[in-house]
Amino acid sequence: MNVNENKQIGIIAKVSGPLVVAKNMKDVQMYDVVRVSEKRLIGEVIELRGDVASIQVYEETAGIGPGEPVYFTNEPLSVELAPGLIEGIFDGIQRPLDVIYEESGDRIPLGIDLPKLDHERLWDFKKRVEVGMEVYEGDILGVVQETAVVEHRVLVPPTLSGTITAIHEGKARIIDVIAKIKTANGEEVEITMLQRWPVRRPRPYQKKLAPREPMVTGQRVIDTLFPIAIGGIAAIPGPFGSGKTVVQHQLAKWADADIIVYVGCGERGNEMTDVLNEFPNLKDPKTGMSLMQRTVLIANTSNMPVAAREASIYTGITIAEYYRDMGYRVAIMADSTSRWAEALREMSGRLEEMPGEEGYPAYLSSRLAEFYERAGLVETLGKEARVGAISAIGAVSPPGGDTSEPVSQATLRIVKVFWGLSAALAYRRHFPAIDWLRSYSLYEDDLTEFFNKNINQDWSTQVQEAKDILQEESKLEEIVRLVGVDSLEFADRLTMECARSIREDFLHQIAFDVIDTYTSLNKQYGILKAILTWYHLGQEALKENASFNKIINMTVRERIGRMKYIKEADFNNEFAEIMKEINSEFQSLMKGDDLYA
């Protein structure tokens, strides 16, 4: 960031934690970046009143006071977009944490001014256009192999089009000129691989498309009961210890996305340490290489300056949009938006704004909507438009698990998938602890055609029946608590037994089991089909006065319970055998002499 060393434009009048009020600031604009005091702390203008500006500072303000200077940069808060983002570990304002650690140790020095990306590294640029060709905004100029699994497409910047007058081939730094474009008015513009983009401004696209395919996660409770579409938005609210972070790790590892952007926003330092240690060692199931080779990590822990939390969400979504524009499917995980909202509340309080519900600012809902609405399935810019997508999944940490609080409620008004985590399920060691009675997905209707066409025509019918059985179980449990299970008819007891099988044999999934950690859609359908087939035949047998005990103690039930541990390659054969065994056991039961025993 270029700072005009001699241009003093303001004087600090007041310091209130991360909020600095400065006067003589009539020449700055909203969201301009400034450097505060001789320590050159990074700050952003968030309020202007006459010549007085309120600045949120992204670093510790201890030791600065009134009378010190404020310098401006003439730039909004921006991210650097170029090869080198993937495998990067950044803080909330895109400072490279690994580079800072090498230079300064495990504490970020105040006012440190480093390039956000490595400006000296050489990349092998392969051109995709020739001199004399007409190019338009969003067209691919060339490609760079950023990692073994990600091809970085260097695009014509938005708002620029014209004729190629020069194009580079071979080794180049991101700050080197790789192309020259002559515009319609005769101006020649030099293009580098490095682009800068203001984080608060969404990147443009041609049009937004309706969701049409599921983002397959391999997590049965999600894909079967509460699916998310590619380009969809989801929230994971849950109390402490309910498994939000583990669910997000599973989604990062297994979700059907090309690029993962993981934003740790105000989370505990030890959790972010686990992420930083685990992700490089996680084997990407799609490529067999490290998951980091298609991941960008943004780490902003709870002990870092609170203002930087607010920026981290925008930094993450802007990087996601950049890869979306290349035609990639990006999944962004925000953990957690509650900590981000707390940062908004603190800054709003220091600005002495009128508080809304529970002290949150009145604009909480609109800020959340600004973030989530930048997700979606889009047709990108360019004469050969590509389809790119951002799927946004935000964790919410309501105090005490109370989802009636403002952040949860504001989030629910925006997102279309709600995976509500339950402390009771987590305490019973049922993971993922997604409560099937509280959760929902509004993408189900959009995705029904895909599931029925590509997996099986009775997918949606089967899913609805499973949900009905789980709902029925919750009603029957009330009766059982009052008068005992013996008061129920055998048909109802069989329903409860089927619900238990759905819960334990289907919805319960072990993230750390090599086979159970991921389940294909075909296997998900097969497991549920076996459970429901046994249930249907059991109900028919009860109508013929068959023994309830013999139905629930069939030997095939053990095989059904272990279906989730069958390897994908062996599943179809095993499934066919189990279905035969179910039918065979019921035939034997109905023909047997001990039918009524």
N, C-alpha and C positions, 0 to 999 in steps of 0.2 A: 504494500500500500504506500503510495507516494505521499509524503507529508511535506508541505511547504514550510520549511524550517523557519523562515523569516516572517511569515504571515501570521501574526497574533491577532485573532479576531474576537477573542472574548476573555472575560475575567471571571474566575469562579466566585460566586456570591454565597453559595451554601453547599454543604456536603451532608447528605443524609443516607448513609450506607451506600448502596449501589447507585443512588440518585444524586446527581450533581446539577445544581442550578447555576447557570452562567449568564452574565449580562453582556451587552455590546455584541449581540449575536444576530443582528438584523439581516446579515448576508447569507445565513445558512438556510437550508430547507429541511422539511420533515424527513426523517430517516437518513439524513446525512451522517456519515461516520466522522467523528472528530477524535483528536488526541488530547487527552486531559492531563494537565500539569507537565512539569519537566520530566516526569516519569514516562510520558507518552502512553498513558493507559488508553485502551481502545474503548470508545463510547459511541452511542448512537442517539441522535436527537429524536425524542419521542413527543415533545410538546413545545409549541412556540406561542409566546404571549408578548406581542410587541417585539422588543429587542432582548427579551429574556427567554432562554431556552432551557428546557429540562432534558438532561442527558442520562440515559441508563448506561452505566459503565460495566463492561464485561470482565473487569478484574477487581481485585481487592483495593478499596479506596483508603485504607488506613494510611495515615501519614501525609495526606494532602489536605489543603485547607483554603479558605477564602483568599483572594488576591492572586492566586496562581493562574497562569495563562491557559487558554484553550486554543488548539490549532485545528484547522479543518483540512479535509482531503478532497473536497468537491466530488465525492463519490458516495452513493448509497452503500449499505452493507451488502457485499457481493461475495460470491464463491468463484473460485477458479475451476474451470471445467476443461479437462484435457486428459490425455493418457497419463496414468499414474494414480487415478482415483481408486481403482480396484486394488484391494489388499491394503488400502490406506486406513490409518487409525487417527481420527481427528477429534478435536474438541468441538464445542458448540458453535464456534465461529471459524471452523475449518483450519485451526492451527494444527500442524502435524505433530502428534504427541510422541511418536517414536523418534522423530528428529530432535525434538526438544529434550527428550530423555537422554539422548546421546550427547547433546551439547551441554545440558545444564542439570542433569540428574532428575530425581523424581518430583521436583517442585517446579512449577512453571514460573520463570522470572517475570516480574512486573514489566510491562511495556515491551516484551520481546517482539521483535519484528522480523519474522522469517517468511520466505516464500511458502505459500500454502502447498504447492506442489514442487517437485524437483525440476528446476529450470535448466539444469545442466545435463541431465540424462539424455542419451541419444536413443531415438526410436526409429525403427525401420518403416518409413512411410511409403506405401504403395499407392500410386495414383489410380484414380478411377475415371478421370476426365482428361481431355487433351486440349491443347491450345486451339482457340477458335470456337470451342463449344459454348453454347448458351447454357447457363445454369441459373437456377432459381433458389429462393430461400428453402433450406432444408435438404437440398440435393447433396449426395455424397461426393466429396472431393477426392477422398482416398481413405485407406484403412491402415490401422496399426494393430499388430497382435499384442494387445495389452497384457494378457496372461495367456497361459496355455489353452484356456477355455473361452476367453472373451475377445472377440474382434471389435476393436474400437473404431467406429465410423466417424471420420472428421467431416462435419457438415458445413454447408454454406450458412452463415449466421442469419437469423431472422431479419427481415426488412431489407435484405441485400439480394440483388440479382444482376446479371449482366453477362459479359463475354469473358472467357478465360484468356488472359494474355500471357500468363506464365504459370507453370506447374512444376513442382519439385518431385523428384523420385529418389528414394534412398534414405540415408541416415539424416536425422534432423532433431534439434531440440524443440520443445513445445513453444519456445519464444521465437524460433526462426520463421521467416516467411516461407510458406509452402505453396502459396498460390497468389496470383494477382487477378483481380476482376475489374473490368472496365464497365462502369454503370451506364445507363441510358443518357445521363447528362455529361458523359465524357470523363468523369472522375475515375481514377484508377485506385482501387482499394487493395491494400496488402492484407492477406489472411495468414494467421498463424494457427497452430493447433490449439493454442490457449485461448479460450473465450472466458469472459467474465459476465456474470449475470446477477442482477439484484435478487436477493433471496425472497423478498416480499412480493415480487412480480411474477405471476405464473407465466411459464413459457408457452408460446402460441402453438396451435395445431389447427388442422383444417376443420374437423368436426368430431364431435363425441358420438360414439356408437353405443347401441344398446347391448347389454351383456348377453352372451350367447353360449358360453361354455363354462363349466365349473373349473375353479382352480383346485385341482386334485391335491390333497394334502397327505393322503395315506392314513389319516386319523379317522377311524370308523364313525365316531359320534359326530364328527364334523361333516364328512363327505356324504354320509347316508342321511342323517337327520337334519343337519343345519348347514347346507353347503354354501360356499361363497363363490361368486362368479369371478372370472378373470377380469380385473378392473373394478372389483367390488370393494366395499368398505365394511369393516367389522370392528366390533369392540369386545374386549375381554375384561369385564369387570369382575372383581373378586377380592375378598379380604386377604390379609397377610397370611402366607403359608398355604394358599389354595392352589398354587401351581401355575400362576400366570406366566412366569419366566420360562418354565419348562415347556409349556404349550408353545410359546413364541419360539423357543429353540427348535422344537419339533417342526414348526411351520417353516422356519428358516432353512432347516436341513432338507425337508421333504417336499415343500410346496412346489407346485408346477410353475416355477418362475426362473428366468434366465439370470437375473441379478437380484441380490439381496442388499437392502440398505437397512442396517440395524441402528436405531437411535436409542441410546440409553440416556433418558432425560430425567436427571435428578434421582436416579436410583442409588441404592447403597453401594459404596465403593467396593465391598467384597463381591457383590453380584456382578458388577462390571468387570472386576478382576477375573472372575470365573469365565465370563464371556470372552474376554481378551485371551485367556489361556486356552479355552476349549475350542474356539472357532478355528484357529490354525491347525489344531490336531484332529478336527472332525473330518472324516472322509466323505467327500461328496458322492452320494450314491449314483448320481447321473454320470459323473466323469471318472470316478475312482481316485481323484486328486483331492487336495485340501479344499475345504469349503471356502476358505479365504480367497481362492482364485476367482470367485465371482461375488465377493462380498465387500461392502464398504461399511466400516464401523465408525459411529460417532459417539464418543463417550463423554458424558457430562454428569458427573456424580453429584450427590447431594451436598458434598462439602465444597464444591466449586462455586464461584460467584453466581448468585441466583439469577441475575439478568441473562446470563449465557444460556440458561435453560430455555428461555423464550426464543432465542435465536436458533437453538439446535434443531427444533422441529422444522423450521423454514429451510435451514441448511440441508437437512436430509431430504425433504420433498423436492427441492430444486435439483439436487444431484439425481434423484429418481427420475425427474422429468427429462433431464439431459439424456439418460440412457433410454427412456421411453421414446424420445425423438429419433433414436437410431433404429427403432423397430423392435426393441426388446420388451419382454414382459418382466416388470420389476415388482418386487414385493417389498414394501417398507413397513418395518416393525417399530412402533413408537412405544417405549416402555419407560415411564408411563405418562399419559397426558394429564393425570391428576397433579403430578409434580410440576408440569408445565403451567397448569392453571394456578397452582400456588404461587409460582413466580409472577404471573399476571396480577394476582391479588396483592402481593407484596408491593409491586411497583405502583399499582393503582392507589394503594393506601398512602404511599410516600408522595404521590402526586396530589393527594387530598381530593381525589375524585369521589363523587357520591357513590357509596357502596351499594351493591345489589344484594341478592340473597346470600346469607352466610359470609358477607364481606367480599364476595367475588365481584369484579367489575360488571357493569350492566352489559358490556360488549363481549362477555364470555362466550355466549352462544355463537355470535357472528365470527369470532376469532377461530373457534373450533370448526365452524362450517368452512371458513376460508381454507383451513388445512385439508380437511377431508374431501372437499369438492375439487381439489387439485388431483385427486385420484380419478381413475376411469379408463375405459377402453377408447382409444382415439385413432383417427386417421391422421398421420403426421403431415407436416409440410413437405413439399417437394413435388416435382412433376411426376415422379413415380412414387406415389404416396405409399408409405408402409403403415402397418397397423401395430401400434405399441400400446402398452397397458401399464398402469400403476394400480396395484392392489394394496390398500392401506389397512393395517391391522393395529389398532391402538389398545394398549392395556390401560385399564382404569383402576385406581386403587382407592375406592371409597372408604372413609374411616369406619372401621367396624363392620365393613361389608354392607353398609346401608346404601343401596342404589337409589334411594329417594333424594340423595344430596345433589346439589346443582350440577356438578361436572358430569355425573352419570346421566342425569336427566337431559342435559343439553346434548350429550353424545348420542343418546337413544333417539333424539329427534332427527338426527342426521344420518346415522349409519343404518344399514339394511340387514345386518346380521348381528345378533346378540348372543354371545357365548357366555352365559352367566355361570361363573364358578361358585361352587358351594363349599363352605368350610366343613359342613357335616359330611359330605362325600370325601373330602380330603382326609378328615380324621378317621374315616373308615378305610383309608388306604385305597379308595377307588379313584384311579387316575386314567385319563384326564377327568378332573372333577367338574365337568360341565353338566349343569343341572338340566336334565331333559324336560323338566316340567316348566322351567322359567325361560329357557332359551328359545330363539326363533330365527328363521331366515326368510326374508322377503324375496329372495331370489329363486325360491323353489319353483314357482310357476314358470319363470323364464327358463329354468334348466330342465324341467320335466321332459320336454321333447328330446333333449340331448341324451338323458339317461335312458329313456324308453327306447330310443333308436339305437344307441351305441352299446348298451349293456344288456337290457332285457325289457321287453314290452310291458312287463308287469312290475317294473322297478317302483314306480310311484305308488301303485296300489299296495305293494308290500311294505313300503316305508310308512304309509299312512296307517296300516294295520298295526305295525310295531308301536307307533306313537299312541294309538288308541289303547293297546294292551297296557302300556306303561301308565297311561292316564287312569285306566280302570284299576290298576294295582293300587294307585294312591288312594282311590275311594274305598277299595276293599280293606286296605290297611286300617282305616278308621274303624271299621266294623270289628276287625280282628282285635284291635287294642281294647275295644269295649267289651266284647263277649267271647273272644277266643276264636281260633281258626276252625274248631270243630263245628261251629255254628254255620259255616258256609256250605253251600252245595258243592258237590264234586266238580261241577263245571267251573265254578268260580275259583276253587282251589287249583284247578288246572291252569286257569288264567294267571294266577299268582305265580305258579311254578314256571310258566312260560316267560312271564315278566322277569323273574329272577334269572332265567337263562339268558334273556336278552341283555340284562345288566352285566352279568358276570362273564358270559361267554362271548359277548359281542361288543358291548360298550366299553368294558374295562380293557385297557391296552397298556402294555408295559413298554415304556419308551426305551428302556435299556436292554431289552431282549432283541437279539440280532434279527429274528424273524418277525416278531410281533410289532416291532417299532414302526413298520410300514405295511399297509394292506392295500392292494390294488382294488379298483372298483369291482372287477370281476369276482375277486375273492370275497369282498364285502357282501356282494349280492348272494353268493353261494352260502356263506355262513348263516345269514339271516333266512334264506330260503329253507335250509335244513331245519332251523329252529321252528319256523312257522309251519312247515310240513308236518313235523311231529305233533305240533299243537292241533292242527286241523284234524289229523287222523285220530288224535286222542279224544277230541270232542265228539267225533263220530262214534268212536268206540264206547264212550260213556253213554251215548244215547241207546246203545245196544246192551247196556248194563254190564259193560266190562269192568274189571277190577281197577279202581283208581291207583292202588298201590303198585300194581303190575305195570301200569302205564308210566308212572313217574320213575320206576326202578328199571326200566329197560336198559340193557347193556349198551345200546347204540348211543345213549345220552352221554356216556363218557367220551365216545368218539366225537360227538357234536361239540362237547366242551373243549376239546383239544384241536378243533379245526383251525383256530387262529395261529397255531404253531406249525401248520403244514407249509412247506416251502412253496413259493409261487409256481415253480416249474412242475411240482407234483400235484397241484391243487385240483385240476380238472378231473384227473383219474380218481383221486381220493374222494372228491365230491360225489362222483357217479356211484362209487361203491357205498358211500354212507347213505345216499338216497335209496339205493336198493335195499340196504340193511333195514332202514326205517320201515319201508313197505313190507319187507319180509317179516319183521318182528310183529307188526300189527296183524298181518295175515295169520301168523302162528297163534297170536293171542285170540283172535276172533274164532279160530277153528278149534282151539284147545278145549279140553274137558273141564279145565279149571277157570273157565270164563268168568264165573261169578265168585271165585274164591277171594 
